[in-house]
């Protein structure tokens, strides 16, 4: 696939949900690739066009920095608007598969046109039709065959959308991030995690009741587990120290989830809203390491951890399944911006 197609994610089915009133998706194009190397799976590479004729793309694949993460929009040129009309007319033809090259068992092509107009909506799955970026290099004098010409036209159009959508002209308009606030208690650290969804998409996220500690897991490097990790750095008697821990289900304050969420595998955060969930981590389960190599030396006999007042900062990163409106979905590793712990109390 084209090198710009970085939004790779496991494909379990295509569903469409509604977005905020002031934003709507108009057309969706999704090349689908069947992966035969174990474990057998299917992947899709979606790109969309809004009712404002913007190309909609996402950067949520793999390891993404805070600034780069999100959903972006880029305006279509007049030429691309005209080509959109031409390609959509082609895709609306009855039995379109009869005038395309459909002999590739490795890939399919799914599309939905005029998503929000039921009387016009065209939804189809072209089996064994590959959106091929090599079609861009084919000379026009080789396209006499109607099937080849039509197939290349669709491929060319799709990859031109990709070039536009991932260009320097893209503008972020949807984002999702977590803000952590640490509150020391007598018996442990209370972690208040505020999940903020900015933009028109409803976001679904791996349920915190399933988050796991992957530090001791053989799949750590493959990022195949659910987790949310914190590093707190500070000072103790002039010596730097670090605490590292994962927000595990056993620390979750379950009152922050409703009964349906407690039995499900995902957590929903509505568009332009935030959600607070809390974790309580006993001090005895937090390892502290000083820069001089000493471990767990700055504790009271009750197990409290010493940090000089207001000196700690948070470094947090998460590796979770995330979905923007069921359009863009991926297991994503994301590092949040660091922030100072507010109201830190020295428990000495």
PyMOL commands that set and color helices and strands:
alter all, ss='L'
color gray80, all
select helices_A, chain A and resi 78-91+96-99+133-137+140-142+146-165+208-210+220-222+249-251+254-256+259-263+283-285
alter helices_A, ss='H'
color red, helices_A
select strands_A, chain A and resi 9-10+25-35+41-50+54-59+62-65+70-75+107-113+122-126+171-184+188-198+203-206+227-236+239-246+266-269+273-282+287-290+313-324+328-335+339-340
alter strands_A, ss='S'
color yellow, strands_A
deselect
rebuild
show_as cartoon
